[in-house]
Amino acid sequence: LNNALLIPDGGNLPHGTFLLGTDTLHAEGSFLLHHFINANLKAGKHVILVAFEQSLFHYTNVSKKLGGNLSGEGFTFINGLSNAHPQWVTKTIQPPKDSAQSFDFSFEGEEPLRELYNQIKQIVEDSPLQEEGVCLVIESLNSLFHFFPQNEVSTFIQYCKALVQSESVGGDSLLISLIHEDDKEELLKLIAYQADVIVSVEELETGFSKELDGQITIIYTKEVNKQQHLAPNHFHYKIAENNVRIFSSGNKT
């Protein structure tokens, strides 16, 4: 995936980049989140994951399959599951409490998104890895749009982007998020104009294939470095047990 994004070996996207992933019901794009979570942890950055759809237990298991480890001071999990799926609270198995830094987040209160931002900002400011950089991952924007007005969600993302762009945060800090295209198209447009890179995960135009799982289109809305250009780049992908293989469109090697 890094090669598809024209990221050099051992490098990252430029500081302050907002990468927005999009997916559909028939082409699920959570592998993008897993890739950036584990890649940035291995790079020594502090990863903050705000989740509304999957549990810490889920992310821990996937990370292990990818050769990663979510325990330690470099990973913080903000749990918003009880807001989006209250019926899951008593049914979701969590890892031991010392396996990762974990905080619960509630939509209750006068300004929940402001409170969420302040919580994220405090975690960044208190992080011993602040100078190494931060990767902030917002798992699902659709959940936020379901509970809050569009302008409030847009403002929240603007604040999050400004946080990772701040000079006080070192390294190549990033904002990563995912939005499901099956929801209203205007929601995608509202957030897409803020993104520097859009990675769209889609089903194959030719239909089902045993060899491939889908296609990826990468669009740079801004020239984030000299190698990258504004023309869309197209790829195919295949999900394996412990990785995702990316192929140039029309080639599978």
C-alpha positions as CSV (number, residue, x, y, z in Angstrom):
1,L,0.0,0.0,0.0
2,N,2.9,2.4,0.7
3,N,4.2,1.8,-2.8
4,A,0.8,2.6,-4.2
5,L,0.8,5.8,-2.2
6,L,4.4,6.6,-3.5
7,I,5.7,6.5,0.1
8,P,9.4,5.7,0.1
9,D,10.8,2.8,2.2
10,G,11.0,3.9,5.8
11,G,9.1,7.1,5.0
12,N,5.6,8.3,5.6
13,L,3.1,10.8,4.1
14,P,4.0,14.4,4.7
15,H,3.4,16.0,8.1
16,G,-0.2,16.9,8.6
17,T,-1.7,14.8,5.8
18,F,-5.4,13.9,6.1
19,L,-6.0,10.6,4.3
20,L,-9.7,9.8,3.8
21,G,-10.6,6.2,3.0
22,T,-14.0,5.4,1.4
23,D,-15.6,2.0,1.0
24,T,-18.9,0.4,0.1
25,L,-21.1,-2.4,1.4
26,H,-19.5,-4.8,-1.1
27,A,-15.9,-3.6,-0.7
28,E,-15.0,-3.1,2.9
29,G,-12.0,-0.8,3.5
30,S,-11.1,-1.4,7.2
31,F,-7.8,-2.9,6.0
32,L,-6.7,0.7,5.3
33,L,-7.0,1.5,9.0
34,H,-5.2,-1.6,10.1
35,H,-2.3,-0.8,7.7
36,F,-1.8,2.7,9.1
37,I,-2.3,1.7,12.7
38,N,0.4,-0.9,12.5
39,A,2.8,1.0,10.2
40,N,2.8,4.0,12.4
41,L,3.3,2.0,15.6
42,K,6.3,0.3,14.0
43,A,7.6,3.7,13.1
44,G,7.6,4.7,16.8
45,K,4.6,7.1,16.6
46,H,1.7,7.4,19.0
47,V,-1.4,6.0,17.4
48,I,-4.8,7.2,18.8
49,L,-7.8,5.2,17.6
50,V,-11.3,6.6,18.0
51,A,-13.7,3.6,17.4
52,F,-17.4,3.4,16.9
53,E,-17.8,0.1,15.1
54,Q,-15.2,-2.3,16.3
55,S,-13.9,-3.2,19.7
56,L,-10.4,-3.1,21.1
57,F,-10.5,-6.9,21.1
58,H,-11.0,-6.9,17.4
59,Y,-8.2,-4.5,16.7
60,T,-5.8,-6.4,19.0
61,N,-6.5,-9.6,17.2
62,V,-6.0,-8.1,13.7
63,S,-2.8,-6.4,14.8
64,K,-1.4,-9.7,16.0
65,K,-2.1,-11.3,12.6
66,L,-0.2,-8.4,11.0
67,G,2.7,-8.8,13.3
68,G,1.9,-5.8,15.4
69,N,1.3,-5.2,19.1
70,L,-1.2,-2.7,20.5
71,S,0.1,-2.9,24.1
72,G,2.3,-0.2,25.4
73,E,2.4,3.6,25.6
74,G,2.4,4.1,21.9
75,F,-1.3,3.1,21.4
76,T,-4.5,4.7,22.8
77,F,-8.0,3.4,22.2
78,I,-11.0,5.8,22.7
79,N,-14.1,3.6,22.9
80,G,-17.2,5.1,21.4
81,L,-19.0,1.7,20.9
82,S,-21.5,2.3,23.6
83,N,-22.8,5.4,21.7
84,A,-23.3,3.8,18.3
85,H,-24.2,0.2,19.5
86,P,-25.4,0.3,23.2
87,Q,-26.5,-3.3,22.9
88,W,-22.9,-4.4,22.4
89,V,-21.6,-3.0,25.7
90,T,-22.3,-6.1,27.8
91,K,-21.6,-8.6,24.9
92,T,-18.2,-7.3,23.7
93,I,-15.2,-9.2,25.1
94,Q,-12.3,-6.8,25.9
95,P,-8.6,-7.7,26.3
96,P,-7.0,-7.3,29.8
97,K,-7.1,-3.7,31.0
98,D,-3.3,-3.4,30.9
99,S,-3.1,-4.4,27.2
100,A,-3.6,-0.9,25.9
101,Q,-4.5,2.6,27.1
102,S,-8.2,2.7,26.7
103,F,-10.8,5.5,27.4
104,D,-14.5,5.5,27.1
105,F,-16.3,8.3,25.3
106,S,-19.9,9.3,25.7
107,F,-22.1,11.4,23.4
108,E,-23.8,12.8,26.5
109,G,-23.1,16.3,27.5
110,E,-23.6,19.8,26.0
111,E,-20.8,19.7,23.4
112,P,-19.7,16.0,22.9
113,L,-17.5,16.6,19.9
114,R,-15.7,19.4,21.6
115,E,-15.2,17.2,24.6
116,L,-13.9,14.4,22.3
117,Y,-11.5,16.8,20.6
118,N,-10.2,18.1,24.0
119,Q,-9.7,14.5,25.1
120,I,-7.7,13.7,22.0
121,K,-5.7,16.9,22.4
122,Q,-4.8,16.1,26.0
123,I,-3.6,12.6,25.0
124,V,-1.4,14.2,22.4
125,E,0.0,16.8,24.8
126,D,0.7,14.1,27.5
127,S,2.2,11.6,25.1
128,P,5.9,10.8,25.6
129,L,6.1,10.2,21.9
130,Q,4.7,13.6,20.9
131,E,8.0,14.6,19.2
132,E,8.1,11.3,17.2
133,G,4.7,12.1,15.7
134,V,1.0,11.1,16.1
135,C,-1.3,9.1,13.9
136,L,-4.9,9.9,14.7
137,V,-7.4,7.4,13.4
138,I,-11.2,8.2,13.3
139,E,-12.7,4.8,12.5
140,S,-16.1,5.7,11.1
141,L,-17.3,9.2,10.2
142,N,-20.7,7.8,9.4
143,S,-21.4,7.2,13.1
144,L,-20.6,10.8,13.8
145,F,-22.9,12.0,11.0
146,H,-25.6,9.8,12.4
147,F,-25.6,11.6,15.8
148,F,-24.5,15.1,15.0
149,P,-25.2,17.9,12.5
150,Q,-23.0,17.9,9.4
151,N,-21.4,21.3,10.2
152,E,-20.4,20.0,13.7
153,V,-18.7,16.9,12.3
154,S,-17.0,19.0,9.6
155,T,-15.7,21.4,12.3
156,F,-14.5,18.5,14.4
157,I,-12.4,17.1,11.5
158,Q,-11.0,20.6,10.8
159,Y,-9.8,20.8,14.5
160,C,-8.3,17.2,14.3
161,K,-6.5,18.1,11.1
162,A,-5.1,21.3,12.6
163,L,-3.9,19.3,15.6
164,V,-1.8,16.9,13.5
165,Q,-0.5,19.8,11.5
166,S,0.6,21.7,14.6
167,E,4.3,22.5,14.9
168,S,4.1,21.2,18.5
169,V,3.5,17.7,17.2
170,G,6.6,16.2,15.7
171,G,7.3,13.7,13.0
172,D,5.1,13.0,10.0
173,S,1.8,13.2,12.0
174,L,-1.3,12.0,10.2
175,L,-5.1,12.0,10.3
176,I,-6.7,8.9,8.9
177,S,-10.4,8.2,8.6
178,L,-13.0,6.1,6.9
179,I,-16.4,6.9,5.5
180,H,-18.9,4.5,3.9
181,E,-20.1,5.7,0.6
182,D,-23.4,3.9,0.9
183,D,-24.7,6.7,3.0
184,K,-25.7,10.1,1.6
185,E,-23.3,11.4,-1.1
186,E,-23.3,14.9,0.4
187,L,-21.6,13.6,3.5
188,L,-18.7,12.3,1.5
189,K,-18.4,15.6,-0.4
190,L,-18.5,17.6,2.9
191,I,-15.4,15.8,4.2
192,A,-13.6,15.0,1.0
193,Y,-12.8,18.6,0.2
194,Q,-10.7,18.7,3.5
195,A,-8.7,15.6,2.6
196,D,-5.3,15.7,1.1
197,V,-5.5,12.1,-0.2
198,I,-8.6,10.0,-0.9
199,V,-8.3,6.2,-1.1
200,S,-11.5,4.7,-2.5
201,V,-12.0,1.0,-2.0
202,E,-14.6,-0.4,-4.5
203,E,-15.8,-3.7,-5.9
204,L,-14.4,-4.9,-9.2
205,E,-16.1,-3.3,-12.2
206,T,-16.0,-6.7,-13.9
207,G,-17.8,-8.4,-11.0
208,F,-16.7,-11.3,-8.8
209,S,-13.2,-12.7,-9.2
210,K,-11.4,-15.5,-7.2
211,E,-8.1,-13.8,-7.9
212,L,-8.9,-10.3,-6.7
213,D,-11.1,-8.8,-4.0
214,G,-11.6,-5.3,-5.5
215,Q,-10.1,-2.1,-6.8
216,I,-8.5,0.9,-5.2
217,T,-8.4,4.4,-6.6
218,I,-6.0,6.9,-5.1
219,I,-6.6,10.6,-5.6
220,Y,-4.4,13.4,-4.4
221,T,-6.6,16.5,-3.9
222,K,-3.4,18.5,-3.2
223,E,0.2,18.0,-4.3
224,V,1.5,16.6,-1.0
225,N,4.9,16.0,-2.4
226,K,6.8,16.3,-5.7
227,Q,6.4,12.7,-6.6
228,Q,2.6,12.7,-6.3
229,H,0.2,14.2,-8.9
230,L,-3.4,15.0,-9.1
231,A,-4.4,12.3,-11.6
232,P,-6.1,9.3,-10.1
233,N,-4.1,6.1,-9.7
234,H,-5.9,2.8,-10.0
235,F,-5.0,-0.6,-8.4
236,H,-6.4,-4.0,-7.6
237,Y,-6.1,-5.7,-4.3
238,K,-6.3,-9.1,-2.7
239,I,-6.7,-9.6,1.1
240,A,-4.8,-12.5,2.6
241,E,-4.6,-13.8,6.2
242,N,-1.9,-11.4,7.3
243,N,-1.5,-8.8,4.6
244,V,-3.1,-7.0,1.7
245,R,-1.5,-7.3,-1.7
246,I,-1.8,-4.4,-4.1
247,F,-1.4,-4.8,-7.9
248,S,-1.2,-2.3,-10.7
249,S,-4.5,-2.2,-12.6
250,G,-4.5,-5.1,-15.1
251,N,-1.5,-6.9,-13.5
252,K,-1.4,-9.6,-10.9
253,T,2.1,-10.7,-10.0
